[in-house]
Structures are given as structure tokens and as C-alpha cells.
Amino acid sequence: MDTYDAIARRTSVRTFKPDPVPRYVIERLLAAAVRAPNHKLTEPWRFVVVTGVAKARYADLRREYRRAKFDDPASEQARKAGEKAWREHMDTPAFLFVLCAMSDDPVRREEDYGATMMAIQNLLIAATSDGLGTFVRTGGIMDHPGVRALVHVPDGYRVVSIVSLGYLAGQPDPTPRKKPLAELVTWVD
């Protein structure tokens, strides 16, 4: 698949085949990720691949986190939502936790964050090109103490994304964009 096709076909996927993603495939995706531009070659990213027993522990944490979002975490509604989150995570073959260095210098911190997000985009496009599906998660779970401990986030780093990864269970249609390109672009001659 050519680059433009991979970009056009990339979409968020939550349902995967149960097949594990081989280590060499994940390493190839990560090799594409680290080709992202980064100011002064800081290489601010770190990646943690979570599978197996660690994945089950992460699914447990996601269930607890989801239930805690309800006014009554012991309610039937909270229990069902937690179980749905747990099952979705257990049915995902691998998770790639993307970490970013947190510089004391605010300019470098922004540059490093931008570079890390570009690395994620490289990874997503490469995965699409290889017939894999991805789903990018952000939000409060990334700061959860149990999650930080599970993936051994070093001091001076933060989790900026958790990427679900697996082989596509079907071929989803990409989500159409709401605005035409002409509304988003200004040409200045």
C-alpha cells in the first residue's frame, strides 16, 4: 500500500483478531516511529510494549478506572461499563505505551511533545500499511499511578498515548472528516 493510501485508510479500530502481533512486526513499526523529526535529535520518546500477563493487569486497571468514573462505582451500570472496558482490553493483542521526556525548558518540552506525536503518526501509518489496526488513547488513565508503575515510567517522562494494536478483524471505513479541505487552508502568495 502506498503512503497516501495508508494515510487515507487509517482509522481508529477497537476490534481485532485474536492473533498476536509478532515482536519483529512491532519492532518494525517502532523503527518507523523513531524516524520522526525531532529538534536537535533529542529522541524524546520511549516505548513500552504491553502483552501477556502485563496486558491482563492493564485490563484490570482499565476496569477499575472506568468504574470509578461513575457516581456509584458499585452500581450495575458501572460494573457493566467496567467489564466492557476489561473485555475490550483483553481482546486487544498489544498495547504500545508512548512516553515523552519532560524537559524543564518549556520550548524544548513543546518540541519534544510535538516530535513524539509525529512518531505516533509514523507508527499509525506504518501499521495501516502493514494491515494492522490501531486505536490511540489519551486522557487520565495515562497518569494513573498503577499504570505508571506497570509500565515503569521513568522520572522525567510522561505517558502521552496508549496505542492499541492488532490485526484487523474486518476492513473498517475511515471516518470522514467534517470540513472540506478548502475551509482549513489559506493560501498566501
N, C-alpha and C positions, 0 to 999 in steps of 0.2 A: 504494500500500500504506500502510495507516495505521501509526502509530508502534508500537502494541502488536504488530501483525503482524510488522513488521520486527524487533523485539526477539525475538519468539518464533521467527522463521525464521532468524535469524543463526546461522551455524555456521562452523567453520573449513573452508576449501576449499583444496585443493592442486592441483586440476586445472582449467585454464582453457581457454577458446577461444583461438586464436592472435591474435584481433583486438586491435589496440592500443586502449588506453583514451584517448580524445581528451583533450587538455590542458584544455579547458573543463569536462569531466566531473570531472577530478581537482581542478581549481580549485574547483568547486562543493563537492566533498567536504571540501576543506581549509577552505573558508568555514564549513561546518558544524562542523568540528573546533574552530575558534578561537572559537566561541560558548560553549565550556565555561566554567563558572565558574572564576575564579582570583582568589585573595585579593589585594586591593589592585591589581587589574588589572596584575599583573606580566607577563602574557603570556609565560610562561617557555619556551614551545615554539618550536621551529624545525622545518621540514620540508625534506627533500631528496628530490626525485623522481628515481629512477634508472631509465633506459630505455636502449635502443640499445647503443652501444659500452660505456658505463659498466656496463650490466647484464651484458654479457659478461665484463667484468673482475671484477665482483662474483661471478658464477658460478664463475670461475676460483678466486677466493679461498675460496669455499664448498667447492669440491672439495678444495683443499689443506687447509683446516681440518678437513674430515670425515676425510680420510685420516690426518691427524696424531693423531686420536683412537685409532687402533689401536696395539697394541704394536709391530707391524711395519707401518709406513706403506707399505712396498713390496710387501706381500702382495697376493695376488689378491683376497682379501676386502676389503681396504682400497681397492684400485683400483676394484672394483665399487661399493662404497659411495660413493666419491668421484664416480664417473661418474653414479650415480643422483642425487646432490645437484646436480651440474652440470646435468644434463638438466632436473631439476625447476625449477631457477632460470632456465635458458634458455627454458623453456616458460611462464614467468610474464611477462605483458606489462609489469608495472611494479612497482617496489618503492618504498614510502614510508618513508624513514628518519625516525623521530621523535626529535628531540633535546630535551633539557631543560636549562635553566640550573642550575648547581650553586652555590647561594649559600653563603657562608661561615657564615651564620646557620642553625643546624640546624632551627629551626622553619620558617623560610621555605623551606629546601631540601625539607622534607617537604610543605609546602603546594604548592610548585611541582610536585613529583613527582605528587602527587595530582591537581592540575589537568591536568597533561599526560596522565595516564592517562584522565581524563574526556574530554579532547579526542580521544583514540584511540577511546574508546567512541562518541562522537558520529560520528566518521568511519565506524566499522564499521556503525552503524545506518543512516546515510545511504547507504552503499554497498549494503547489503542492500535498502534501499527502492528503489534505482535498478537492481536486478537484477545487481549486481556481487558477486563473491565476494572474501573476504579470508582471510588467514591471518596471525596475529600471532606473530612470533618474538621471543624474548628469549634471553639466555644469552651465553656467552663470545665469540661471533663479533662482538658489538657493540663489544668492546674491542680487537679485532684491529687492530694498527697499520695494516695495509693497507686495512682497511675504513674506519678513521677518516680516513686520507689520501684515499681515494677520494671520500668524501662531504664532505670539508673540514670536519670537526668543529672549530668554533672553540674556543679556550681558554675554560675555564669552562663547557663544555657536555659532556653525555654522551649517547650513544645509549641510549634507553630501550626502543625497539621498532623492529622492521623489519616492515612490513606488506606482504605480497604482495597484489597487486590485479589483477583481471581479470574478464572476463565469464564467467559460469558455463558450464561445459561440459555440465552436467546440473543437475537440481534435487536437491541432497543433502538428506536428512532431518536436522533439527537433532539434535545429540547430547542424549539425555535426561539430565536431572540425576538424581543418585543418591539424594538425600534429598528427601523431601516438604517443602514449604514450612513445614508445621506444626513440623517439627524444627528449623527455622532461625530461627523468630520467637518472641519473648517479648513479650507484651502487658503493659504496666504501667499501671494506672488510678490 
